[in-house]
Amino acid sequence: MLFLAFLYFVEVFGQEGYGLKYAVLGGKNLKEERSFDDTLSREKYIKSLLLDLQGQGYLLARVSNSNFLDNELMDITIATHQRFDWVELGRGNLEDWLILRAGIDFRMFYDKPVNFNALQRAFDRILQVTDNHGYPFASVGLDSLYLENESLGAEVRLDLGPKITFDTLQVTGGSRTKPVFLSRSLGLIPGEAFSQRKVDRALQTLRNIPYVQLADPPSLTFQNQEATLYLPLEDRKLNTIDGIIGFLPNEIEANRMLVTGQFDLELYNVSGKGRNYSVNWQRLSQYSQNLRVAATEPLVFGSKIDVHASYFLLKEDTTFLNRDFGINLGYRINGRTYLSFFNRRQAGDLLSTHKFSQSDGLPEVADFRFNNYGGRLQFSDVNDAFFPTHGWLASISTGLGNKRLIQNTGLPDEWYDNLEMVSLQYYLEADVSYRHLWKGKFGTLLRLRAGEMDNQNLLLNDLFRVGGLKSFRGFNENYFFASRYAYFNFEPRYYFDSSSYFLIFADFGRMENQVISSEVDWPMAFGAGFSMQTGGGIFNFVYALGKSVDQPLGFNYSRIHFGYTARF
């Protein structure tokens, strides 16, 4: 009973406030009673009622009677009076192209109730069009108003003002980026008509350029019928050079040293024109090494097309040697979306056939040539391209082409007799990630990545390679060979600095290898680590435990992923 009494007390006394009882009479009838926290909220609601009625054509609507029933309850009567209709709203001096782009149908104002909200929306669309076609100071209104039998008529009057064109972009910070290149990259070409939409897109595009950052808010000025955008840009320390070399006793060749090591060089915005170059080499054992070389030339020959070329070489112990050469043509659709088309020429060759001498047929590794064409669509909506803490990143790519098996003279001819030497092969990959920064210093990274390839003659040496620090942790680099894969990364973070954080993670995946096994692998991994930015670079450390079909869960199988990237 005491609990029920408490609920009754809350119900009764929790309703205290300022009441409003109103009636709308005339062309529209409505009665209602409301409660408000204060008198200001009540007055705002009364004004919104009047504006809504006037927007419906009751232009003379007003409060005709008002009194207080007690100290807190207000009783009002609103008289709508007659409703006004449009006789006609004429196009005035609006040109056809502007009406078409603004999407205005003047028939909606013929013999219809006067609705100033709809009229305001039409004016907003007109000014949006003029704002994006060189007339940012345009104004629009009604002209030649007349009243005919309680119906309203008018003409639209547009004053374009001066035509404004873009002036040369001004880089006011310490960035070495060339203003001419930046103007072309952002789509702000000197001499073209001013467009506020282009400026907004340019600032969005700027957020997706990792090697520069705004030191202060940008500013826009107008003088002599020209618009100048000032960008206080500073260069980021994004270039990297890092390497290590080791000399070990050669266990295979006596009295000789084994040279191992790693070298990484990445250069961004070379000569201030957006050119990017990278070289990555790694050799960790006697017979295995890989090399990747890439270069990007943006806006070639003054066009809006970027050209990217890459070469990748992978030598897998004494089994096979893969080469992959690609050329990519890219185009930025808008500040968030980038579309590219590519041609890749992939080749794989056996390094030794001796180990397959006892096989009954063509082994899972063989010589091939794969020439394919495809496209890639990328979407980026993050708060920072270099170190994102909030927003979406997504990409999807697909390729299709003919794969040709090459007959190896070291293998028996009959192994190739029943094989189709030329066949169609396709592949598809998708990568979606979301970062969220919660209140305080907590954040979350969610990532889903998947891929699939199919061909009647799939080989081990042209499958996807998954595993390592940047994909599925708890396993060696490129641990999994997969014809179909999907994995999910879940990573809560605690930021102890603006660009440094502790992390815990859990990775879950599905790996399928149609070449050597029909069994589906469901690997998982978990662990913790940190990423710390120093004055000279970024240090990453992750301790991980992973479990798969071929790797049991245990501390003796744990992996330590670490690396330091020096930046200048």
Secondary structure, DSSP 4 states (H G I P E B T S, - for coil): -HHHHHHHHHHHHTT-SEEEEEEEESSS-EEEEEEESSHHHHHHHHHHHHHHHHHTT-TT-EEEEEEESSSSEEEEEEE--PPPEEEEEE-TT--HHHHHHHT--GGGGSSSB--HHHHHHHHHHHHHHHHTTT-TT-EEEEEEEEEETTEEEEEEEEE-----EE---EE-SS----HHHHHHHHT--TTSBP-HHHHHHHHHHHHT-TTEEESS--EEEEETTEEEEEE-EEE----EEEEEEEEEE-SSSTT-EEEEEEEEEEEEEETTTTEEEEEEEEE-SSS-EEEEEEEEE-SGGGSSEEEEEEEEEEEETTTEEEEEEEEEEEEE-SSSEEEEEEEEEEEEEES--GGGTT-SS--SS--EEEEEEEEEEEEEEES-SSS--SEEEEEEEEEEEEEEE---TTS-GGGGTTS-SEEEEEEEEEEEEEEEE-STTEEEEEEEEEEEEE-TT--GGGSEEE-STTSSTTS-TT-EEESEEEEEEEEEEEEEETTEEEEEEEEEEEEE-TTT--SPB--EEEEEEEEEE-SSEEEEEEEEEEE-SSS-SSGGG-EEEEEEEEB-
